[in-house]
Amino acid sequence: MQLAKALGATVGTTAGEPDRCHKLILLGADAAADYHDPDGLLRMKQELTAGRGFDLILDVAGAGGLETNLELLAPSGILNIIGLQKGRHAQLDLGQVLSKSARIQGSTIRGLDVASKVRLVRAVGTHVWPLVQAQRIRPVIAHTLAFSKAKRAHKYLAKATARPLGKIVLFTEA
């Protein structure tokens, strides 16, 4: 989200609860909608794109949000599936894909060969790292814990009713 904003994109995002939506706006999103609220999603589409739809959707949910994401996608838009948090298998209305001339693709770093990973790291160093240094992109940290408390961090994540917004950082004690 921060990278897209730093590159000049208008960013709409979704979350599963209003407080999380508010935090995403504070981090720079132009709008955020609760993905449980279809009317809110359509309002966001209307507000940010005049009803046209989003040119690019990065989908971490996978099967759980496929139908909604296709509805939110602009003509000739790209739906990039980058996670499978809500499942691997879904039904797809191919007529909707065809009528929008949509492109659906999947992306994961894990599956890249070593040479591709090297190119990616170099590209991040060239294009993204300067934005981090200029503080236009900043890490979002939910909690910091000493490395000796790693077990506690795992228990926290297992018990959490809502996922933390940001990373849990473990540090070594001096």
C-alpha positions as CSV (number, residue, x, y, z in Angstrom):
1,M,0.0,0.0,0.0
2,Q,2.8,2.5,1.0
3,L,4.7,1.7,-2.2
4,A,1.7,2.2,-4.4
5,K,1.0,5.6,-2.7
6,A,4.7,6.6,-3.0
7,L,4.5,5.8,-6.8
8,G,1.4,8.0,-7.1
9,A,-1.4,5.5,-7.2
10,T,-4.8,6.0,-5.7
11,V,-5.2,3.2,-3.1
12,G,-8.4,1.5,-1.9
13,T,-8.0,-1.3,0.6
14,T,-10.1,-3.7,2.6
15,A,-10.0,-5.1,6.1
16,G,-12.4,-7.2,8.2
17,E,-13.2,-4.6,10.9
18,P,-13.8,-0.8,11.1
19,D,-10.8,-0.1,13.4
20,R,-8.4,-1.8,11.0
21,C,-9.9,0.2,8.1
22,H,-9.2,3.4,10.1
23,K,-5.6,2.3,10.7
24,L,-5.1,1.6,7.0
25,I,-6.3,5.2,6.1
26,L,-3.9,6.5,8.7
27,L,-1.1,4.6,6.9
28,G,-2.0,6.3,3.6
29,A,-4.9,4.5,1.9
30,D,-7.3,6.9,0.1
31,A,-10.2,4.7,1.3
32,A,-10.8,1.5,3.2
33,A,-13.8,-0.7,3.3
34,D,-14.9,-3.7,5.4
35,Y,-14.8,-6.7,3.1
36,H,-17.9,-8.1,4.9
37,D,-19.9,-5.1,3.6
38,P,-20.6,-5.4,-0.1
39,D,-22.3,-2.0,-0.2
40,G,-19.2,-0.4,1.4
41,L,-17.0,-2.0,-1.2
42,L,-19.2,-0.7,-4.0
43,R,-19.2,2.8,-2.4
44,M,-15.3,2.7,-2.3
45,K,-15.2,1.6,-6.0
46,Q,-17.6,4.5,-6.9
47,E,-15.7,7.1,-4.8
48,L,-12.2,6.2,-5.9
49,T,-12.8,5.2,-9.5
50,A,-16.1,6.9,-10.5
51,G,-17.5,3.3,-10.7
52,R,-15.0,2.2,-13.3
53,G,-13.2,-0.3,-11.0
54,F,-9.7,-0.8,-9.9
55,D,-6.9,-1.4,-12.4
56,L,-5.0,-3.6,-10.1
57,I,-6.2,-5.7,-7.2
58,L,-3.7,-7.5,-5.0
59,D,-5.6,-10.4,-3.4
60,V,-4.3,-12.1,-0.2
61,A,-7.5,-14.0,0.4
62,G,-7.6,-16.3,-2.6
63,A,-10.8,-18.2,-3.0
64,G,-12.6,-16.2,-0.3
65,G,-12.7,-13.0,-2.2
66,L,-12.5,-14.0,-5.9
67,E,-16.1,-13.1,-6.9
68,T,-16.0,-9.8,-5.1
69,N,-12.6,-8.9,-6.6
70,L,-13.8,-9.6,-10.1
71,E,-16.8,-7.2,-9.5
72,L,-14.4,-4.5,-8.2
73,L,-12.0,-4.9,-11.1
74,A,-11.9,-2.4,-14.0
75,P,-12.1,-3.4,-17.6
76,S,-8.7,-4.7,-18.7
77,G,-7.7,-4.8,-15.0
78,I,-5.3,-7.2,-13.3
79,L,-6.3,-9.4,-10.4
80,N,-3.0,-10.6,-8.8
81,I,-3.4,-13.4,-6.3
82,I,-0.6,-13.1,-3.8
83,G,-2.0,-15.2,-0.9
84,L,-4.5,-18.0,-0.1
85,Q,-5.7,-17.0,3.4
86,K,-9.3,-18.0,2.6
87,G,-8.7,-21.0,0.4
88,R,-7.2,-22.4,-2.8
89,H,-10.4,-23.5,-4.6
90,A,-13.1,-21.3,-6.0
91,Q,-15.7,-21.1,-8.7
92,L,-15.0,-18.5,-11.4
93,D,-17.5,-16.8,-13.7
94,L,-15.5,-16.9,-16.9
95,G,-18.1,-14.7,-18.6
96,Q,-17.2,-11.9,-16.1
97,V,-13.5,-12.4,-16.9
98,L,-14.1,-12.2,-20.6
99,S,-16.5,-9.3,-20.5
100,K,-13.9,-7.3,-18.6
101,S,-10.9,-8.5,-20.6
102,A,-9.5,-9.2,-17.1
103,R,-6.1,-10.8,-16.4
104,I,-5.8,-13.1,-13.4
105,Q,-2.3,-14.0,-12.3
106,G,-0.6,-15.4,-9.3
107,S,2.6,-14.2,-7.7
108,T,4.9,-15.6,-5.1
109,I,8.5,-15.0,-4.3
110,R,8.9,-18.5,-2.9
111,G,8.5,-20.2,-6.3
112,L,11.0,-18.0,-8.1
113,D,14.4,-19.4,-9.1
114,V,17.5,-18.0,-7.5
115,A,18.4,-15.7,-10.5
116,S,14.9,-14.2,-10.4
117,K,15.2,-13.6,-6.6
118,V,18.5,-11.9,-7.1
119,R,17.0,-9.6,-9.8
120,L,14.1,-8.9,-7.4
121,V,16.4,-8.0,-4.5
122,R,18.4,-5.7,-6.8
123,A,15.2,-4.0,-8.1
124,V,14.1,-3.4,-4.5
125,G,17.5,-1.9,-3.7
126,T,17.2,0.4,-6.7
127,H,13.6,1.4,-6.6
128,V,12.2,0.8,-3.1
129,W,15.0,1.3,-0.7
130,P,15.4,5.0,-1.6
131,L,11.8,5.5,-0.6
132,V,12.5,3.8,2.7
133,Q,15.5,6.0,3.3
134,A,13.4,9.0,2.5
135,Q,10.8,7.8,5.0
136,R,8.1,7.7,2.3
137,I,7.7,4.0,3.1
138,R,8.1,2.9,6.7
139,P,7.8,-0.5,8.4
140,V,4.6,-1.1,10.3
141,I,5.5,-2.8,13.6
142,A,2.7,-4.2,15.8
143,H,4.9,-5.5,18.7
144,T,8.6,-5.9,19.6
145,L,9.7,-8.7,21.8
146,A,13.1,-10.1,22.9
147,F,14.1,-13.2,21.0
148,S,13.9,-15.1,24.3
149,K,10.1,-14.4,24.2
150,A,9.6,-15.9,20.7
151,K,7.4,-18.6,22.2
152,R,5.2,-15.9,23.7
153,A,4.9,-14.3,20.3
154,H,3.7,-17.5,18.7
155,K,1.1,-17.9,21.5
156,Y,0.0,-14.4,21.0
157,L,-0.5,-15.0,17.3
158,A,-2.3,-18.2,17.9
159,K,-4.7,-16.6,20.4
160,A,-5.2,-13.3,18.7
161,T,-8.9,-12.8,17.8
162,A,-7.8,-10.1,15.3
163,R,-4.5,-10.3,13.5
164,P,-2.1,-7.5,14.5
165,L,-1.6,-4.7,11.9
166,G,2.1,-4.9,11.2
167,K,4.9,-7.2,12.0
168,I,6.0,-8.7,15.3
169,V,9.7,-8.0,15.5
170,L,12.0,-10.1,17.7
171,F,15.3,-8.6,18.8
172,T,18.4,-10.0,20.5
173,E,19.1,-8.9,24.0
174,A,22.5,-7.2,24.6
